[in-house]
Amino acid sequence: MKKFAVLGLVALAFAVAAFGVNAQEGKKLSIKDVMKKFPALAKKINKGEGSDAEKKEFVELAKALAANTPKKGDAEEWKKRTATIVGEAEKGEKQPCATNCKGCHDLHKGK
């Protein structure tokens, strides 16, 4: 009987660990989380130095940015700007919008 209890606890531990990993993968990234990597990747991609994995990560970060709502500014302007960034990222183009930090920060960054 003790054997079954131990096996049950081990199975439960694995289930909890697996659920935790899956929950974290589906977690929505905040603007702050995105911006930790976003500018550096945009600059690297613009220089032609980004790997395929980095370009893929950049697309995911751009989509995560677009899924957020800014602290201030017009929501429609945010959607327009982030849609442009996502489009550029998906096409693998240079990132002029993504590297123009001031353009978005003046309009949307909260203080």
N, C-alpha and C positions, 0 to 999 in steps of 0.2 A: 504494500500500500504506500509506503514511504517513497518507493521508487516512482510510482505514478505521480505523487505529489511533486517530487523533484523535477520529473520530466515536464509536468504541467507548468511549473514555474519557469523552467528554461524556455519552453515554447511561448509562454506569455512575454518573457523578456525579449525574445526575438521579434514577436509581433509588435510590441511597443516600439522597439528600435526601428523596425521597418516602417511603421506608421510615421514616426518622427522624421525620417528621411524624406518620405513622400510628401508630408505636409510642408516641409521646408522647400522642396522643389517647386511646389505650387504657390508659394508665398509671393505676394505682390511686392515688388521692389518700390521703395519710396523714391522721390526725386533725389533726396540726399544720397541714398544708396547708389542710384544710377550715376550721379555726378562724381562719385569716388573714382570711377574708371573711365567714364565717357569722354572727357576732354583729352586725356592722354591717348586713348585709342583713336579718336578722330584725327589728332595731329599725326599719329603714326601712319594711319591709312592715307592721309593726304600726301605724305612724303613717299608713298609707295612701298613702305616697309612693313605693312600689316600682313600677317599670315592669314591663311584661309580660316583658321580657327578664331583668330582675332576679329576678322570681318564678320563671321557668324555671330560672335559674342556682341559685336557692335550693333548688329541688326536687332538682336534680342534686347539690348539695353535701350535702343531707340524706341522699340515697341513698348517697353516698360515705362519709358518716359512719357510717351503719348497716352498711356493708360491712366496717368495721374492727373490730378487737378492742381493748378498752381495756387499759392497762397493769396496772390493778388493778380489783378489784371483781367482782361476780357477772356472768357473761356473759349469763344469762337476763334480769337486770335491765337490762343494756345493750340487749339486743334489744327489750325492751318499751318502753323510753324512746325509742330511736331510731325504732321503728315508729310511735310516737305522733307524733313530729316529722315523719316522712315523710308520714304521713296528713294532718296539718294542712297541710303544705306543698302537697301534691297537691290538696287541696280549696280552696286559696287563702285559708284561714282565718288569723286572727291567730295569732301564734306564742308562746303563753304558755310552753310547754315549752322552746322554743328560746331564750327570753330569760331563763330561770331558770338561769343559769350555775352557780350554787352547788349546785343540786340534783344535777347530774351530776358536777361537779368534785369534790365531797366524796366521792362514791362511786367515781369511776373515774379521776381524773387522777393519773398517776404523778408522783413527785417526783424 
